[in-house]
């Protein structure tokens, strides 16, 4: 019995009430996020689909469309998870897709799909193992708010892009309309965490981290500013589903210079 209880309640959960109060300021945030995603990997895709009512697939398709991914593109998908956005890139006829994540269990599940990315790479988004100017597009779905240092992560995205290449970031945002925001945050903070934890058998606080990480993250304007600070140009933000998520598309200048 004691052994069973230990399995149900980890001795070192990724998130506790104290750390959830300010998730983005935790000095060991990356290690907590990594532990969390390794734990929920087996049910990650099914839970996403269930609790977004299937909209997650639409969001990814729309991100691919807005980025204009197609033949001739080599894409790096950062924080690729189980590979759902990478597979959407391949369906858009990208020549090659590289999936990168630091959660080993996520990558194992990405590799099980018949349309797996050309290459799965286990690495931190803050230290990408790719040469400068080596891909024509870089993507990240629901991952940038998990970076230990957002500025470093965005500059790495800029570094690996060819001059003229595109970055596409898909991320949760707080809806601007008050009624929508209240309804969404009630669902995200009260209803979804309890049900998702039950379905996934999560004991690491993953689905309590989600709403806290969204409400304490940047709004669309500040995210656009951070992309510009990282050296990107032509930054555009497109809200989807009443502003619950936003797609950011930006380009690396033809001169290819990095921010000072």
Residue pairs with C-beta under 8 A, 6 or more apart in sequence:
8 203
9 203
10 39
10 203
10 204
12 35
13 203
13 204
13 205
14 32
14 33
14 35
14 36
14 39
14 204
14 205
14 206
14 209
15 23
15 32
15 36
15 204
15 205
15 206
15 208
15 209
16 205
19 26
19 32
20 205
20 208
20 209
20 212
21 212
22 216
23 29
23 209
23 212
23 213
23 216
24 145
24 213
24 216
24 217
26 32
29 146
29 148
30 102
30 124
30 126
30 146
30 147
30 148
33 146
34 102
34 103
35 204
36 204
36 205
36 206
36 209
37 44
37 81
37 101
37 103
37 105
37 106
37 206
38 103
38 104
38 105
38 106
39 105
39 202
39 203
39 204
39 206
40 47
40 200
40 202
40 204
40 206
41 82
41 103
41 105
41 106
41 108
41 109
42 105
42 109
42 200
43 199
43 200
43 201
44 81
44 82
44 106
44 109
44 200
45 82
45 84
45 109
46 199
47 196
47 199
47 200
47 207
48 56
49 56
49 57
50 199
51 192
51 195
51 196
52 59
55 241
56 84
57 84
58 240
59 141
59 170
59 240
59 241
59 245
59 247
60 84
60 85
60 88
60 141
60 170
61 88
62 238
62 240
62 247
63 85
63 88
63 139
63 141
63 168
63 170
63 247
64 85
64 88
64 89
64 91
64 92
64 168
65 92
66 168
66 236
66 238
66 247
66 249
67 137
67 139
67 166
67 168
67 249
68 166
69 75
69 89
69 92
69 94
69 137
69 139
69 166
69 168
70 92
70 93
70 94
71 93
71 94
71 95
72 95
72 136
73 89
73 94
73 95
73 96
73 136
73 137
74 94
74 95
74 96
74 97
74 98
74 134
74 135
74 136
74 137
75 86
75 89
75 94
75 96
75 97
75 98
75 135
75 136
75 137
75 138
75 139
76 97
76 98
76 100
76 128
76 130
76 134
76 135
76 137
76 138
76 139
76 160
77 83
77 85
77 86
77 89
77 97
77 98
77 99
77 100
77 117
77 138
77 139
77 140
77 141
78 100
78 101
78 125
78 128
78 138
78 139
78 140
78 143
78 153
78 157
79 100
79 101
79 125
79 140
79 141
79 142
79 143
79 144
79 146
80 86
80 99
80 100
80 101
80 106
80 107
80 110
80 117
80 120
81 101
81 103
81 106
81 110
81 141
81 143
82 106
82 109
82 110
82 113
83 99
83 109
83 110
83 111
83 113
83 116
83 117
83 120
84 141
85 139
85 141
85 170
86 97
86 99
86 110
86 116
86 117
87 113
87 115
87 116
87 117
89 97
89 137
89 139
90 97
90 115
90 117
91 115
94 137
96 118
96 119
97 117
97 118
98 117
98 118
98 119
98 120
98 121
98 130
98 135
99 107
99 110
99 116
99 117
99 119
99 120
99 121
100 120
100 121
100 122
100 123
100 125
100 128
101 107
101 110
101 120
101 121
101 122
101 123
102 122
102 123
102 124
102 125
104 122
107 120
107 122
110 116
110 117
110 120
111 120
121 129
123 129
125 140
125 143
125 147
125 153
125 156
126 147
126 148
126 149
126 152
126 153
126 156
127 156
128 156
128 159
128 160
130 160
131 160
132 159
132 160
133 159
133 160
133 161
133 162
133 163
133 165
133 256
134 160
134 162
135 160
135 161
135 162
135 165
136 161
136 162
136 165
136 166
137 161
137 165
137 166
137 167
137 168
138 157
138 160
138 161
138 165
138 166
138 167
138 168
139 167
139 168
139 169
139 170
140 157
140 168
140 169
140 170
141 169
141 170
141 171
142 170
142 171
142 172
143 171
144 150
144 153
144 154
144 169
144 171
144 223
145 171
145 172
145 213
145 214
145 217
145 218
146 213
147 153
150 218
150 226
151 226
151 229
151 230
154 226
154 227
154 229
154 230
154 232
155 230
155 231
155 258
155 259
157 167
157 230
158 167
158 230
158 231
158 232
158 252
158 258
158 259
159 258
161 167
161 252
162 252
162 256
163 252
163 253
163 254
163 255
163 256
164 251
164 252
164 253
164 254
165 251
165 252
166 249
166 250
166 251
166 252
167 227
167 232
167 248
167 249
167 250
167 251
167 252
168 247
168 248
168 249
169 223
169 227
169 247
169 248
170 245
170 246
170 247
170 248
171 217
171 223
171 245
171 246
171 248
172 210
172 214
172 217
172 244
172 245
172 246
173 214
173 217
173 219
173 220
173 223
173 239
173 243
173 244
173 245
173 246
174 181
174 184
174 185
174 214
174 215
174 219
174 243
175 181
175 184
175 242
175 243
175 244
176 239
176 243
177 242
177 243
180 242
180 243
180 244
181 243
184 242
184 244
185 211
185 215
188 210
188 211
188 214
189 211
189 212
189 215
192 207
192 210
192 211
193 207
193 208
193 210
193 211
196 202
196 206
196 207
197 203
197 206
197 207
197 208
200 206
200 207
218 226
220 237
220 239
220 246
220 248
221 237
223 237
223 246
223 248
224 235
224 237
224 248
227 235
227 248
227 250
228 235
228 250
229 259
230 259
231 252
231 253
231 257
231 258
231 259
232 250
232 251
232 252
233 250
233 251
233 252
233 253
234 249
234 250
234 251
235 248
235 249
235 250
236 248
236 249
236 250
237 246
237 247
237 248
238 246
238 247
238 248
238 249
239 245
239 246
240 246
240 247
